[in-house]
Amino acid sequence: MKKGKLLVFSAPSGSGKTTIVRHLLAQPELNLEFSISAATREPRQGEVHGEHYHFISLEEFKQHIKAGDFIEWEEVYRDNFYGTLKSEVERIWAKGKNVIFDIDVAGGLRIKKKFPEETLAVFVKPPSIDELKIRLKKRSTESDDKINMRIAKASVELATAPQFDTIIKNHDLDIALAEAYKLVKDFIEV
């Protein structure tokens, strides 16, 4: 099977990576398909199994770990595991498409390490920690405790930015979208 390209977008929650990934997926000339991660957390309102995540039990996730079924996985928060199943990437490559990831920082770096030649790893940097907090509160999907946990984690994640191939500063969404498009287009044409 011919390997496509792997396009990793990582950032602290609220940085805009999901908005950027959705924009890129809407550009048919990029030939992208979204890698659906496995997760042990409960679906948020509006999330659909097999579309947003493969929602699986903690026990099932641990069985996949033992079987070596993941390209990468991590316990992002206590008993909240996320991971990329090998079968998901193989499914997309079998269609002749490039894989795009909206993934946490640690997972993104693991993919880059495992597939250094096929991967473009992009870090999406928010304007500030204060802006991140505002964006997370506007979502109205999580408690203040969860938001504070994400903000605390964001400082650690921001420190990893230099390990990525490139950084997009998301101060202005239109500029960030244009920059992401150019980066991806140039990378997949190589």
HUNORLIN-V30708 format. One record per residue. N is the residue number from 1. RES is the residue in three letters. PSI is psi in whole degrees, -180 to 180 (NA if undefined). BURIAL is # if it has 9 or more other ideal C-beta (glycine too) atoms within 8 Angstrom, else .. Layout:
N&RES&PSI&BURIAL / N&RES&PSI&BURIAL
//
This chain:
1&MET&133&. / 2&LYS&130&. / 3&LYS&136&. / 4&GLY&-167&# / 5&LYS&157&# / 6&LEU&122&# / 7&LEU&108&# / 8&VAL&124&# / 9&PHE&118&# / 10&SER&153&# / 11&ALA&164&# / 12&PRO&152&# / 13&SER&133&# / 14&GLY&2&# / 15&SER&-18&# / 16&GLY&7&# / 17&LYS&-38&# / 18&THR&-40&. / 19&THR&-43&# / 20&ILE&-45&# / 21&VAL&-44&# / 22&ARG&-40&. / 23&HIS&-46&# / 24&LEU&-39&# / 25&LEU&-26&# / 26&ALA&0&. / 27&GLN&97&# / 28&PRO&-30&. / 29&GLU&-16&. / 30&LEU&-14&# / 31&ASN&52&# / 32&LEU&150&# / 33&GLU&141&# / 34&PHE&132&# / 35&SER&118&# / 36&ILE&117&# / 37&SER&156&# / 38&ALA&144&# / 39&ALA&146&# / 40&THR&-7&# / 41&ARG&165&. / 42&GLU&146&. / 43&PRO&142&# / 44&ARG&166&. / 45&GLN&129&. / 46&GLY&-12&. / 47&GLU&140&# / 48&VAL&132&. / 49&HIS&134&# / 50&GLY&-6&. / 51&GLU&-49&. / 52&HIS&-44&. / 53&TYR&163&# / 54&HIS&100&# / 55&PHE&116&# / 56&ILE&162&# / 57&SER&161&. / 58&LEU&-41&. / 59&GLU&-44&. / 60&GLU&-41&. / 61&PHE&-47&# / 62&LYS&-32&# / 63&GLN&-40&. / 64&HIS&-38&# / 65&ILE&-50&# / 66&LYS&-36&. / 67&ALA&-6&. / 68&GLY&32&. / 69&ASP&-7&. / 70&PHE&143&# / 71&ILE&-40&# / 72&GLU&153&# / 73&TRP&161&# / 74&GLU&148&# / 75&GLU&95&. / 76&VAL&-45&. / 77&TYR&164&. / 78&ARG&121&. / 79&ASP&14&. / 80&ASN&97&# / 81&PHE&142&# / 82&TYR&149&# / 83&GLY&165&# / 84&THR&115&# / 85&LEU&137&# / 86&LYS&-39&# / 87&SER&-29&. / 88&GLU&-47&# / 89&VAL&-43&# / 90&GLU&-38&# / 91&ARG&-44&. / 92&ILE&-44&# / 93&TRP&-36&# / 94&ALA&-25&. / 95&LYS&-2&. / 96&GLY&24&. / 97&LYS&164&# / 98&ASN&146&# / 99&VAL&131&# / 100&ILE&137&# / 101&PHE&138&# / 102&ASP&98&. / 103&ILE&155&# / 104&ASP&162&# / 105&VAL&-49&# / 106&ALA&-44&# / 107&GLY&-41&# / 108&GLY&-43&# / 109&LEU&-33&# / 110&ARG&-40&# / 111&ILE&-45&# / 112&LYS&-41&# / 113&LYS&-38&. / 114&LYS&-33&. / 115&PHE&66&# / 116&PRO&-36&. / 117&GLU&-32&. / 118&GLU&-8&. / 119&THR&134&# / 120&LEU&116&# / 121&ALA&117&# / 122&VAL&129&# / 123&PHE&127&# / 124&VAL&115&# / 125&LYS&128&# / 126&PRO&163&# / 127&PRO&-38&. / 128&SER&166&. / 129&ILE&-39&# / 130&ASP&-43&. / 131&GLU&-38&# / 132&LEU&-46&# / 133&LYS&-42&# / 134&ILE&-47&. / 135&ARG&-42&# / 136&LEU&-39&# / 137&LYS&-38&. / 138&LYS&-30&. / 139&ARG&-34&. / 140&SER&37&. / 141&THR&-11&. / 142&GLU&158&. / 143&SER&164&. / 144&ASP&-37&. / 145&ASP&-45&. / 146&LYS&-42&. / 147&ILE&-45&# / 148&ASN&-36&. / 149&MET&-43&# / 150&ARG&-39&# / 151&ILE&-43&# / 152&ALA&-40&. / 153&LYS&-31&# / 154&ALA&-39&# / 155&SER&-42&# / 156&VAL&-44&. / 157&GLU&-40&# / 158&LEU&-32&# / 159&ALA&-19&. / 160&THR&-9&# / 161&ALA&-43&# / 162&PRO&-16&. / 163&GLN&-11&. / 164&PHE&162&# / 165&ASP&-35&. / 166&THR&159&# / 167&ILE&130&# / 168&ILE&123&# / 169&LYS&115&. / 170&ASN&68&# / 171&HIS&-35&. / 172&ASP&117&. / 173&LEU&-43&. / 174&ASP&-41&. / 175&ILE&-43&. / 176&ALA&-41&# / 177&LEU&-44&# / 178&ALA&-41&. / 179&GLU&-43&# / 180&ALA&-43&# / 181&TYR&-48&# / 182&LYS&-44&. / 183&LEU&-48&# / 184&VAL&-47&# / 185&LYS&-47&# / 186&ASP&-40&. / 187&PHE&-42&# / 188&ILE&-18&# / 189&GLU&-7&. / 190&VAL&NA&.
//
